[in-house]
Amino acid sequence: MSKVIIGSRGSDLALWQAHHVKKQLEDLNHEVEIKIIITQGDAVQNLSFDKLEGKGFFTKEIETELLAGTIDLAVHSHKDLETNPPAGLVIAAVSERENPADLLLVRKSSVDKSEKWGLKANGVIGTSSARRKSLVKALRPDCTTEDLRGNVPTRINKLADDQYDAIILAKAGVDRLKLDLSDFHVHVMDTTEFVPAPAQGVLGLQIREGDARMAEIMKNLHHQEVSNRIRIERKVLNLMEGGCQLPLGVFCDIDGKIHVSHAKTSNEAAKITHFEHNGAFDIAEKIVATLK
């Protein structure tokens, strides 16, 4: 069988994702190589996301190499991808969906079970996500948020070093890395209330448009049911003309309900609304019309 070169960021989670896909391809008898590519989001660690220029903080450099033909396949966290892909590239497959919920990790000394999420009053929460900041503002207005950068283990270490009372992470990343969280109080956020980012927990497998060899290979890795659900989530994001830093959460559950949180800025409290899908082909347009 033919060789496949995967492009990936070098973080622990990105490499887990790349090796996960590598194993699937090897099971199909393909020879696979992983090439690590440094992105802007990896190189610049001292700025919050809203201070970084442009979009595609964690994808642009990988996509450039894919277009140049130095790699055959890019493995992304789907939520990091722009909704309007670069010309010449397509998402040929999406993975199974890991649990899309967010996790709140709380230092044991900051736990108060009488408060929402088990976090003491007036706690300091680490996150650089505009969506998470706006949801904290809505659901725990007594708490404040401070920027938190770094890969998943780095962020957890910053919590252990008492830099925050709590931090928020995607459960999918923590689960994939099988990290030990025994030193913290762990609260799994309710996805109908603390609404995840569009496509959170899903991998996007990107190839060059017109690459018939890779398109055929990707058919074996594609999960159509997951694709149907995240298509709605990302269509809402696209119609809102947003990227990673839009304070927007959209989650389409298996029961046909769509949960949305939206704020104009991360300094404002998110408004949380719920919609019934019912097979409506224009549901994303209806949701956006309600939000604007």
C-alpha positions in Angstrom: 0.0 0.0 0.0 1.1 3.6 -0.5 2.8 5.9 2.0 0.9 8.7 3.8 2.7 11.7 5.3 0.6 13.3 8.1 1.2 16.9 9.2 0.7 17.7 12.8 1.4 20.3 15.5 3.9 19.1 18.1 1.8 19.4 21.2 1.1 16.3 23.2 -2.6 16.4 22.2 -1.9 17.1 18.5 0.5 14.2 18.4 -1.9 11.9 20.1 -4.4 12.8 17.4 -1.9 12.2 14.6 -0.9 8.9 16.1 -4.5 7.9 16.5 -5.1 8.5 12.7 -1.7 6.8 11.9 -2.8 3.7 13.7 -6.1 3.6 11.7 -4.2 4.0 8.5 -1.6 1.3 9.4 -4.5 -1.0 10.2 -5.5 -0.5 6.5 -1.9 -1.5 5.6 -0.6 2.0 4.7 2.9 3.1 5.6 2.6 6.3 7.6 5.0 9.1 8.6 4.3 12.1 10.9 5.8 15.5 10.2 5.7 18.0 13.0 4.9 21.6 11.9 5.1 24.6 14.2 2.1 27.0 13.9 1.7 30.6 15.0 -0.4 29.5 17.9 2.4 27.3 19.1 5.2 29.8 18.6 3.5 32.8 20.3 2.7 31.8 23.9 2.8 35.2 25.6 -0.3 36.7 23.9 -4.0 35.9 24.3 -5.8 34.7 21.2 -7.6 38.0 20.6 -4.2 39.7 20.3 -2.9 37.3 17.6 -3.3 38.6 14.1 -5.4 36.8 11.5 -7.2 33.5 11.8 -6.0 29.9 11.7 -3.6 30.2 14.6 -3.2 26.5 14.8 -3.7 25.5 11.2 -2.3 27.9 8.7 1.3 26.6 8.5 0.1 23.0 8.3 -2.3 23.9 5.5 0.5 25.7 3.6 2.6 22.5 3.6 -0.4 20.5 2.5 -0.9 22.8 -0.4 2.8 22.6 -1.2 2.6 18.8 -1.3 5.2 18.2 1.5 2.5 16.3 3.4 -0.5 14.3 2.3 -2.9 14.7 5.2 -3.4 17.3 7.9 -5.0 16.1 11.2 -6.7 19.0 13.0 -8.9 19.6 16.0 -11.9 20.4 13.9 -12.9 23.3 16.1 -9.6 25.1 15.2 -10.5 25.1 11.5 -11.8 28.1 9.7 -15.3 27.6 8.3 -14.2 28.8 4.9 -11.3 26.5 4.0 -8.3 27.7 1.9 -8.7 27.2 -1.8 -7.5 23.9 -2.8 -8.1 22.0 0.5 -11.1 20.0 1.7 -12.1 18.1 4.8 -12.3 14.5 3.4 -13.2 12.8 6.7 -14.3 13.6 10.3 -13.5 11.3 13.2 -15.7 9.8 15.8 -16.7 12.3 18.4 -15.1 12.2 21.8 -17.1 13.7 24.7 -17.7 17.3 23.6 -18.1 18.8 27.1 -15.8 21.2 28.9 -14.2 20.3 32.2 -13.7 22.7 35.1 -10.7 21.6 37.2 -10.6 23.2 40.7 -7.8 23.3 43.2 -8.8 21.4 46.3 -8.2 24.5 48.4 -10.7 26.4 46.2 -13.5 23.9 46.4 -16.9 24.9 47.9 -19.6 22.3 47.2 -22.3 24.8 48.1 -21.4 26.9 45.1 -22.2 26.1 41.4 -19.6 23.7 39.9 -18.0 23.3 43.3 -15.9 26.4 42.9 -15.7 28.9 45.8 -17.3 32.4 45.5 -15.2 35.0 43.6 -12.9 32.4 42.2 -10.3 33.1 39.4 -10.8 30.9 36.4 -8.1 30.4 33.7 -9.1 30.4 30.1 -8.3 32.3 26.9 -11.5 31.2 25.1 -13.9 34.0 24.4 -16.8 31.5 24.5 -15.8 30.2 27.9 -15.3 33.7 29.3 -18.8 34.8 28.2 -20.3 31.6 29.7 -18.6 32.2 33.0 -19.9 35.7 33.0 -23.4 34.4 32.5 -23.4 31.4 34.9 -20.9 32.5 37.6 -20.8 36.3 37.5 -19.0 36.5 40.8 -16.0 34.8 39.3 -13.3 36.5 37.1 -11.4 35.0 34.2 -7.7 35.4 33.4 -5.9 34.4 30.2 -4.4 30.9 30.2 -2.2 29.6 27.3 -0.1 26.5 26.7 -0.7 22.9 25.8 -3.0 20.8 28.0 -0.4 19.5 30.5 1.1 23.0 30.8 -2.2 24.5 31.6 -2.9 21.9 34.3 0.6 22.5 35.8 -0.2 26.3 36.0 -3.3 25.4 38.0 -1.2 23.1 40.3 1.2 26.0 40.8 -1.7 28.1 42.3 -1.9 30.6 39.5 -5.7 30.1 39.3 -8.5 28.7 41.5 -9.8 26.7 38.5 -9.2 26.3 34.8 -11.5 25.2 31.9 -10.4 22.6 29.4 -12.0 20.4 26.7 -12.8 17.0 28.2 -11.9 15.4 24.9 -8.3 16.4 25.2 -7.9 15.4 28.8 -9.5 12.0 28.1 -7.4 11.3 25.0 -4.2 12.0 27.0 -5.4 10.0 30.0 -4.1 12.6 32.4 -4.2 12.1 36.2 -6.6 14.6 37.7 -6.7 13.2 41.2 -5.2 16.4 42.7 -8.2 18.4 41.6 -12.0 18.6 42.0 -13.3 17.8 38.5 -16.7 19.1 37.3 -18.0 18.1 33.8 -19.9 21.0 32.4 -23.5 20.4 31.2 -23.4 20.7 27.3 -26.9 22.2 27.3 -25.8 25.0 29.6 -22.0 25.4 29.1 -22.3 25.0 25.4 -19.2 23.5 23.6 -17.5 25.1 20.6 -18.8 23.9 17.2 -17.3 20.5 16.4 -15.6 20.2 19.8 -14.3 16.7 20.3 -14.0 15.9 16.6 -10.9 15.6 14.4 -10.9 17.1 10.9 -8.9 15.2 8.3 -7.8 17.5 5.5 -6.4 16.7 2.1 -5.7 18.5 -1.2 -8.8 19.0 -3.4 -8.5 16.6 -6.3 -6.2 14.1 -4.5 -8.1 11.0 -5.6 -5.7 8.6 -3.8 -6.2 10.3 -0.4 -9.9 10.8 -1.0 -10.4 7.1 -1.5 -8.3 6.3 1.6 -10.3 8.8 3.8 -13.6 7.1 3.0 -12.6 4.4 5.5 -12.1 6.9 8.3 -15.2 9.0 7.8 -18.1 9.1 10.3 -21.1 10.4 8.5 -23.4 10.8 11.5 -20.9 13.0 13.3 -20.4 15.0 10.0 -24.2 15.6 9.8 -24.3 17.1 13.3 -21.2 19.2 13.2 -22.2 20.5 9.7 -25.0 22.3 11.5 -22.8 23.6 14.3 -20.2 25.0 11.9 -22.8 26.4 9.5 -24.0 28.6 12.4 -20.4 29.7 13.1 -19.9 30.5 9.4 -23.1 32.5 9.1 -22.1 34.5 12.2 -18.8 35.2 10.4 -16.8 34.0 13.3 -13.7 32.1 14.1 -12.1 30.6 17.2 -12.5 33.8 19.2 -16.2 34.4 18.5 -18.1 34.0 21.9 -20.3 31.3 20.3 -21.1 27.8 21.4 -23.2 25.4 19.3 -23.9 21.8 20.1 -26.2 19.5 18.2 -27.1 16.5 20.3 -28.2 13.0 19.2 -31.8 13.8 20.1 -32.1 16.5 17.5 -31.8 19.4 19.9 -29.4 22.3 19.2 -28.0 24.3 22.1 -26.5 27.7 21.4 -24.7 30.3 23.6 -23.9 33.6 22.1 -22.4 37.0 23.2 -21.2 40.0 21.3 -17.9 40.1 23.2 -16.2 37.9 25.8 -16.8 40.6 28.3 -20.5 40.2 28.0 -22.6 37.4 29.5 -23.7 34.8 27.0 -27.3 34.2 26.2 -28.2 30.5 26.1 -31.0 29.3 23.8 -32.2 26.0 22.6 -33.7 24.9 19.3 -35.4 21.7 17.9 -33.8 20.4 14.7 -36.7 18.3 13.3 -34.8 17.8 10.0 -35.2 21.4 8.9 -32.6 22.0 6.2 -32.4 25.7 7.0 -32.1 25.3 10.7 -28.7 27.1 10.9 -30.1 30.1 9.1 -33.1 30.2 11.5 -30.8 30.0 14.5 -28.6 32.9 13.2 -31.7 35.0 12.5 -32.7 34.6 16.1 -29.3 35.5 17.4 -28.7 38.7 15.3 
